[in-house]
Amino acid sequence: MRLFRISSERNDHQQQLSADELRTVVHDSSQRIPLKRHGMLLNILELEKATVNDILVPRNDVIGLDIDDDMEEILNQIASSQHTRVPVYKKDIDNIIGMLHLRSTGRLLKVENLNKAAILRETTEPYYIPESTPLHTQLFNFQNKKLRIAIVVDEFGAVQGLVTLEDILEEIVGEFTTDMADANKDIIDQGDGSYLIDGGTSIREINRVLDWNLGSSGAKTLNGLLTDKLQSIPDSSVGIDLNGYYAEIIQVQDNVIRRVKMRKSARKKVADS
């Protein structure tokens, strides 16, 4: 090799693969890797393309405790909560005081004169992250900080929602939680080729579950996509074509699209066949 002036030393830099090349390798290995593991590998590679803003629980859907509520109302919320960690705020979700781990409520029940001050003593400092944080970065941040939940804020510091460690892990392995909330599915198969979808469902989730290709145009949820297309708050029973997908708005409540019936349009089905 040296006689022909060819270096025999390994050049590690030249051996490195780009993210796109890695995706190609994984795709080409689909016949040699179990289907579930193959999907997980692809999902891991996709993490760097998404941010926490793509998977967060929107602020309107965040369940928390308003410390200004009556004590009886607060206790009822704690008793009926389906979550282990909830934000405690004052009047508005932008004014978060701390995070309450509901395992702490066991100690609270032993307090003779249970009051709001006792609840606040059990809260921990909220962990804030910018909405532009890549998912793979936040996964390591959760690991390094030994935390499982973060409050997502925009560039002005306004709360946009929250994201959990489980949310990111489900981007890799799929849904694995079996809590009570799972009884209320966001995407319900109607058996005739259509689906009843909650308006707050993310476009990313719809595409992943149904293997669709809905363009978001910047919108994160189905409600956002439809209102962006219509440029108004629609009435129920309004239908709209979404470039190969047909959406019929079933329910509108509090100026938010709550329920939508969707299917692939006939044109899309022909193209797919």
LUMDRENVEX-446083 format. One record per residue (C-alpha): chain; residue number from 1; residue in three letters; x, y, z. Coordinates in steps of 0.02 Angstrom, whole numbers. Each point is the difference from the previous one (the first is absolute). Example, Ala and Ser with C-alpha at 12.3 -4.5 7.8 and 13.67 -1.06 7.14 Angstrom:
% LUMDRENVEX-446083
+--------+-----+---------+--------+--------+--------+
! cadena ! num ! residuo !      u !      v !      w !
+--------+-----+---------+--------+--------+--------+
!      A !   1 !     ala !    615 !   -225 !    390 !
!      A !   2 !     ser !     69 !    172 !    -33 !
+--------+-----+---------+--------+--------+--------+
***
This chain:
% LUMDRENVEX-446083
+--------+-----+---------+--------+--------+--------+
! cadena ! num ! residuo !      u !      v !      w !
+--------+-----+---------+--------+--------+--------+
!      A !   1 !     met !      0 !      0 !      0 !
!      A !   2 !     arg !    142 !    119 !     43 !
!      A !   3 !     leu !     87 !    -37 !   -166 !
!      A !   4 !     phe !   -151 !     70 !    -91 !
!      A !   5 !     arg !    -11 !    146 !    124 !
!      A !   6 !     ile !   -166 !    -65 !     69 !
!      A !   7 !     ser !    -21 !     27 !    186 !
!      A !   8 !     ser !    -35 !   -162 !     92 !
!      A !   9 !     glu !    -54 !     94 !    156 !
!      A !  10 !     arg !   -188 !     -1 !     35 !
!      A !  11 !     asn !    -83 !    169 !    -22 !
!      A !  12 !     asp !   -140 !      0 !    130 !
!      A !  13 !     his !    -72 !    161 !    -68 !
!      A !  14 !     gln !    -27 !    -78 !   -171 !
!      A !  15 !     gln !    -81 !   -152 !     80 !
!      A !  16 !     gln !   -135 !    102 !     86 !
!      A !  17 !     leu !   -177 !     -6 !    -70 !
!      A !  18 !     ser !   -120 !    145 !     -9 !
!      A !  19 !     ala !   -174 !    -13 !     76 !
!      A !  20 !     asp !    -76 !    -25 !   -173 !
!      A !  21 !     glu !    125 !   -139 !    -38 !
!      A !  22 !     leu !    -42 !    -84 !    165 !
!      A !  23 !     arg !   -185 !      6 !    -44 !
!      A !  24 !     thr !     39 !    -82 !   -167 !
!      A !  25 !     val !     99 !   -137 !     87 !
!      A !  26 !     val !   -143 !    -33 !    121 !
!      A !  27 !     his !   -129 !     -1 !   -141 !
!      A !  28 !     asp !    106 !   -123 !   -100 !
!      A !  29 !     ser !     17 !   -113 !    153 !
!      A !  30 !     ser !   -188 !    -19 !     25 !
!      A !  31 !     gln !      4 !   -184 !    -53 !
!      A !  32 !     arg !    135 !    -43 !    127 !
!      A !  33 !     ile !    -67 !     96 !    151 !
!      A !  34 !     pro !   -160 !    -43 !     95 !
!      A !  35 !     leu !   -139 !    119 !    -49 !
!      A !  36 !     lys !    -19 !     80 !    172 !
!      A !  37 !     arg !    187 !     32 !     19 !
!      A !  38 !     his !      9 !     66 !   -177 !
!      A !  39 !     gly !   -137 !    126 !     41 !
!      A !  40 !     met !     88 !     52 !    160 !
!      A !  41 !     leu !    163 !     33 !    -92 !
!      A !  42 !     leu !    -90 !    111 !   -126 !
!      A !  43 !     asn !    -91 !     91 !    140 !
!      A !  44 !     ile !    165 !     35 !     89 !
!      A !  45 !     leu !     70 !     77 !   -159 !
!      A !  46 !     glu !   -157 !    105 !    -18 !
!      A !  47 !     leu !     19 !     76 !    174 !
!      A !  48 !     glu !    124 !    129 !    -61 !
!      A !  49 !     lys !   -128 !     65 !   -125 !
!      A !  50 !     ala !   -130 !     38 !    134 !
!      A !  51 !     thr !     -7 !    122 !    146 !
!      A !  52 !     val !    -95 !     -6 !    164 !
!      A !  53 !     asn !   -126 !    117 !    -81 !
!      A !  54 !     asp !    -51 !   -143 !   -115 !
!      A !  55 !     ile !    -54 !   -116 !    141 !
!      A !  56 !     leu !    -44 !    110 !    149 !
!      A !  57 !     val !   -166 !     -1 !     90 !
!      A !  58 !     pro !    -75 !    169 !    -49 !
!      A !  59 !     arg !    -30 !    124 !    141 !
!      A !  60 !     asn !   -189 !    -13 !    -21 !
!      A !  61 !     asp !     13 !   -187 !     38 !
!      A !  62 !     val !    120 !     16 !    147 !
!      A !  63 !     ile !    -81 !    -60 !    160 !
!      A !  64 !     gly !     62 !     93 !    153 !
!      A !  65 !     leu !    -51 !     68 !    169 !
!      A !  66 !     asp !    -51 !    181 !     21 !
!      A !  67 !     ile !     54 !     43 !    177 !
!      A !  68 !     asp !   -134 !    135 !      3 !
!      A !  69 !     asp !   -139 !   -131 !    -12 !
!      A !  70 !     asp !    -93 !    -56 !    155 !
!      A !  71 !     met !     91 !   -130 !    103 !
!      A !  72 !     glu !   -139 !   -127 !    -31 !
!      A !  73 !     glu !     16 !     23 !   -189 !
!      A !  74 !     ile !    189 !    -23 !      9 !
!      A !  75 !     leu !    -17 !   -161 !     99 !
!      A !  76 !     asn !   -129 !    -66 !   -123 !
!      A !  77 !     gln !    119 !     35 !   -144 !
!      A !  78 !     ile !    143 !    -89 !     89 !
!      A !  79 !     ala !   -110 !   -150 !     37 !
!      A !  80 !     ser !    -63 !    -15 !   -180 !
!      A !  81 !     ser !    162 !     41 !    -92 !
!      A !  82 !     gln !     61 !   -127 !   -128 !
!      A !  83 !     his !    175 !     74 !      4 !
!      A !  84 !     thr !    140 !    -24 !    126 !
!      A !  85 !     arg !     72 !    174 !    -21 !
!      A !  86 !     val !   -102 !    159 !    -20 !
!      A !  87 !     pro !     45 !    185 !     -7 !
!      A !  88 !     val !    -63 !    112 !    140 !
!      A !  89 !     tyr !    -38 !    176 !    -60 !
!      A !  90 !     lys !    -82 !    160 !     59 !
!      A !  91 !     lys !   -151 !     56 !   -104 !
!      A !  92 !     asp !     88 !    -31 !   -167 !
!      A !  93 !     ile !    109 !   -139 !    -69 !
!      A !  94 !     asp !    133 !    131 !    -40 !
!      A !  95 !     asn !     21 !     25 !    188 !
!      A !  96 !     ile !     63 !   -172 !     49 !
!      A !  97 !     ile !     54 !    -11 !    182 !
!      A !  98 !     gly !     70 !   -176 !     -4 !
!      A !  99 !     met !    -27 !   -182 !    -47 !
!      A ! 100 !     leu !    -94 !   -116 !    117 !
!      A ! 101 !     his !     40 !   -186 !     -1 !
!      A ! 102 !     leu !   -159 !    -86 !     54 !
!      A ! 103 !     arg !     98 !   -128 !     99 !
!      A ! 104 !     ser !     24 !    144 !    121 !
!      A ! 105 !     thr !   -186 !      0 !     36 !
!      A ! 106 !     gly !     27 !   -150 !    114 !
!      A ! 107 !     arg !     96 !    113 !    119 !
!      A ! 108 !     leu !   -128 !    138 !    -22 !
!      A ! 109 !     leu !   -140 !   -113 !     62 !
!      A ! 110 !     lys !     92 !    -17 !    165 !
!      A ! 111 !     val !      0 !    189 !     27 !
!      A ! 112 !     glu !   -127 !     39 !    133 !
!      A ! 113 !     asn !    -47 !    172 !    -67 !
!      A ! 114 !     leu !     25 !    -23 !   -186 !
!      A ! 115 !     asn !      9 !    167 !    -90 !
!      A ! 116 !     lys !     70 !     79 !   -157 !
!      A ! 117 !     ala !    165 !     42 !     84 !
!      A ! 118 !     ala !     28 !   -186 !     35 !
!      A ! 119 !     ile !    -32 !    -40 !   -183 !
!      A ! 120 !     leu !    121 !    134 !    -59 !
!      A ! 121 !     arg !    136 !    -69 !    115 !
!      A ! 122 !     glu !    -10 !   -163 !    -97 !
!      A ! 123 !     thr !     28 !     81 !   -170 !
!      A ! 124 !     thr !    166 !      1 !    -91 !
!      A ! 125 !     glu !     77 !    131 !   -115 !
!      A ! 126 !     pro !    -74 !     -8 !   -176 !
!      A ! 127 !     tyr !    120 !    -44 !   -141 !
!      A ! 128 !     tyr !    -20 !    114 !   -152 !
!      A ! 129 !     ile !     62 !    -37 !   -176 !
!      A ! 130 !     pro !    -15 !     96 !   -165 !
!      A ! 131 !     glu !   -123 !    -65 !   -129 !
!      A ! 132 !     ser !    139 !    -17 !   -129 !
!      A ! 133 !     thr !     95 !   -133 !     99 !
!      A ! 134 !     pro !     33 !   -154 !   -110 !
!      A ! 135 !     leu !    -75 !   -160 !     67 !
!      A ! 136 !     his !    165 !    -95 !      4 !
!      A ! 137 !     thr !     78 !    143 !    100 !
!      A ! 138 !     gln !   -143 !      4 !    125 !
!      A ! 139 !     leu !      9 !   -188 !     22 !
!      A ! 140 !     phe !    179 !     17 !     63 !
!      A ! 141 !     asn !    -46 !    156 !    102 !
!      A ! 142 !     phe !   -132 !   -100 !     93 !
!      A ! 143 !     gln !    127 !   -136 !     33 !
!      A ! 144 !     asn !    135 !    120 !     61 !
!      A ! 145 !     lys !   -117 !     98 !    113 !
!      A ! 146 !     lys !    -92 !   -155 !     64 !
!      A ! 147 !     leu !   -166 !     81 !    -45 !
!      A ! 148 !     arg !   -154 !    -65 !    -90 !
!      A ! 149 !     ile !   -103 !    155 !    -41 !
!      A ! 150 !     ala !     36 !    173 !    -70 !
!      A ! 151 !     ile !   -100 !    158 !    -32 !
!      A ! 152 !     val !     19 !     60 !   -180 !
!      A ! 153 !     val !      8 !    189 !    -28 !
!      A ! 154 !     asp !     14 !    109 !   -155 !
!      A ! 155 !     glu !    127 !    138 !    -33 !
!      A ! 156 !     phe !   -100 !    120 !    110 !
!      A ! 157 !     gly !     -8 !   -119 !    147 !
!      A ! 158 !     ala !   -185 !    -41 !    -22 !
!      A ! 159 !     val !    -48 !   -179 !     40 !
!      A ! 160 !     gln !    -40 !   -102 !   -156 !
!      A ! 161 !     gly !    -29 !   -166 !     87 !
!      A ! 162 !     leu !     98 !   -139 !     80 !
!      A ! 163 !     val !     98 !   -152 !    -56 !
!      A ! 164 !     thr !     49 !   -157 !     96 !
!      A ! 165 !     leu !    136 !   -130 !    -15 !
!      A ! 166 !     glu !   -135 !   -128 !    -45 !
!      A ! 167 !     asp !    -56 !    109 !   -146 !
!      A ! 168 !     ile !    174 !     -8 !    -77 !
!      A ! 169 !     leu !     22 !   -185 !     34 !
!      A ! 170 !     glu !   -166 !    -34 !    -86 !
!      A ! 171 !     glu !     69 !     86 !   -154 !
!      A ! 172 !     ile !    127 !   -142 !     -6 !
!      A ! 173 !     val !    -92 !   -155 !     61 !
!      A ! 174 !     gly !   -182 !     50 !    -28 !
!      A ! 175 !     glu !   -133 !     16 !    134 !
!      A ! 176 !     phe !     35 !   -105 !    152 !
!      A ! 177 !     thr !    -98 !     82 !    141 !
!      A ! 178 !     thr !   -155 !    -86 !     64 !
!      A ! 179 !     asp !    -77 !    132 !    111 !
!      A ! 180 !     met !   -183 !     47 !      7 !
!      A ! 181 !     ala !     20 !    135 !   -131 !
!      A ! 182 !     asp !     33 !   -134 !   -130 !
!      A ! 183 !     ala !   -185 !    -45 !      7 !
!      A ! 184 !     asn !    -36 !    162 !    -94 !
!      A ! 185 !     lys !     87 !    -27 !   -165 !
!      A ! 186 !     asp !     34 !    154 !   -106 !
!      A ! 187 !     ile !    -14 !    -98 !   -163 !
!      A ! 188 !     ile !   -147 !   -121 !    -13 !
!      A ! 189 !     asp !    -21 !   -116 !   -149 !
!      A ! 190 !     gln !   -180 !      9 !    -64 !
!      A ! 191 !     gly !     15 !   -161 !    -99 !
!      A ! 192 !     asp !    -47 !     80 !   -167 !
!      A ! 193 !     gly !    169 !     74 !    -45 !
!      A ! 194 !     ser !    -30 !    157 !    104 !
!      A ! 195 !     tyr !     66 !     52 !    170 !
!      A ! 196 !     leu !    -73 !    107 !    138 !
!      A ! 197 !     ile !    144 !    111 !     58 !
!      A ! 198 !     asp !     15 !    119 !    147 !
!      A ! 199 !     gly !     37 !    176 !    -60 !
!      A ! 200 !     gly !    145 !     18 !    121 !
!      A ! 201 !     thr !     93 !   -149 !    -74 !
!      A ! 202 !     ser !    167 !     48 !    -74 !
!      A ! 203 !     ile !     27 !    -13 !   -187 !
!      A ! 204 !     arg !    158 !   -100 !     37 !
!      A ! 205 !     glu !   -101 !   -128 !    100 !
!      A ! 206 !     ile !   -134 !    -18 !   -135 !
!      A ! 207 !     asn !    131 !    -29 !   -135 !
!      A ! 208 !     arg !     91 !   -127 !    107 !
!      A ! 209 !     val !   -151 !   -100 !     57 !
!      A ! 210 !     leu !    -92 !     -2 !   -167 !
!      A ! 211 !     asp !    152 !      5 !   -114 !
!      A ! 212 !     trp !    -68 !    157 !    -81 !
!      A ! 213 !     asn !     92 !    150 !    -68 !
!      A ! 214 !     leu !    -99 !    151 !     59 !
!      A ! 215 !     gly !     94 !    161 !    -34 !
!      A ! 216 !     ser !     -3 !    112 !    153 !
!      A ! 217 !     ser !     45 !    171 !    -75 !
!      A ! 218 !     gly !     71 !     45 !    170 !
!      A ! 219 !     ala !   -153 !    -58 !     98 !
!      A ! 220 !     lys !     35 !   -129 !    136 !
!      A ! 221 !     thr !   -175 !    -68 !     31 !
!      A ! 222 !     leu !   -148 !    -50 !   -108 !
!      A ! 223 !     asn !    -99 !    146 !     71 !
!      A ! 224 !     gly !    140 !    119 !    -49 !
!      A ! 225 !     leu !     13 !    -74 !   -175 !
!      A ! 226 !     leu !   -186 !     16 !    -35 !
!      A ! 227 !     thr !    -20 !    176 !     69 !
!      A ! 228 !     asp !    154 !     52 !    -99 !
!      A ! 229 !     lys !    -77 !    -69 !   -160 !
!      A ! 230 !     leu !   -171 !     77 !     32 !
!      A ! 231 !     gln !     69 !    164 !     70 !
!      A ! 232 !     ser !   -144 !      3 !    124 !
!      A ! 233 !     ile !    -83 !    -95 !    141 !
!      A ! 234 !     pro !   -115 !   -117 !    -96 !
!      A ! 235 !     asp !   -172 !    -66 !     41 !
!      A ! 236 !     ser !    -23 !   -186 !     24 !
!      A ! 237 !     ser !    -41 !   -109 !   -152 !
!      A ! 238 !     val !    120 !     99 !   -110 !
!      A ! 239 !     gly !    103 !   -108 !   -119 !
!      A ! 240 !     ile !    170 !     42 !    -72 !
!      A ! 241 !     asp !    121 !    -86 !   -119 !
!      A ! 242 !     leu !    180 !     -9 !     63 !
!      A ! 243 !     asn !     97 !    -50 !   -155 !
!      A ! 244 !     gly !    -59 !   -179 !    -10 !
!      A ! 245 !     tyr !    -85 !    -12 !    169 !
!      A ! 246 !     tyr !   -179 !     50 !     41 !
!      A ! 247 !     ala !    -43 !     72 !    170 !
!      A ! 248 !     glu !   -176 !     28 !     66 !
!      A ! 249 !     ile !    -10 !    108 !    156 !
!      A ! 250 !     ile !   -118 !    -86 !    122 !
!      A ! 251 !     gln !     13 !    106 !    156 !
!      A ! 252 !     val !     57 !    178 !     40 !
!      A ! 253 !     gln !      3 !     57 !    181 !
!      A ! 254 !     asp !     71 !    158 !     81 !
!      A ! 255 !     asn !     66 !     57 !   -170 !
!      A ! 256 !     val !    103 !   -160 !    -16 !
!      A ! 257 !     ile !    -28 !   -145 !   -118 !
!      A ! 258 !     arg !    -28 !   -148 !    117 !
!      A ! 259 !     arg !    -47 !   -144 !   -115 !
!      A ! 260 !     val !     36 !    -37 !   -184 !
!      A ! 261 !     lys !    -46 !   -145 !   -113 !
!      A ! 262 !     met !    138 !    -34 !   -127 !
!      A ! 263 !     arg !     39 !   -119 !   -141 !
!      A ! 264 !     lys !    107 !    -10 !   -154 !
!      A ! 265 !     ser !    -91 !     80 !   -146 !
!      A ! 266 !     ala !    -43 !   -103 !   -154 !
!      A ! 267 !     arg !    136 !     88 !    -97 !
!      A ! 268 !     lys !    130 !    -49 !    130 !
!      A ! 269 !     lys !    -60 !   -180 !      3 !
!      A ! 270 !     val !     18 !    -15 !   -189 !
!      A ! 271 !     ala !    174 !     74 !      8 !
!      A ! 272 !     asp !     50 !   -123 !    137 !
!      A ! 273 !     ser !    -65 !   -150 !    -96 !
+--------+-----+---------+--------+--------+--------+
***
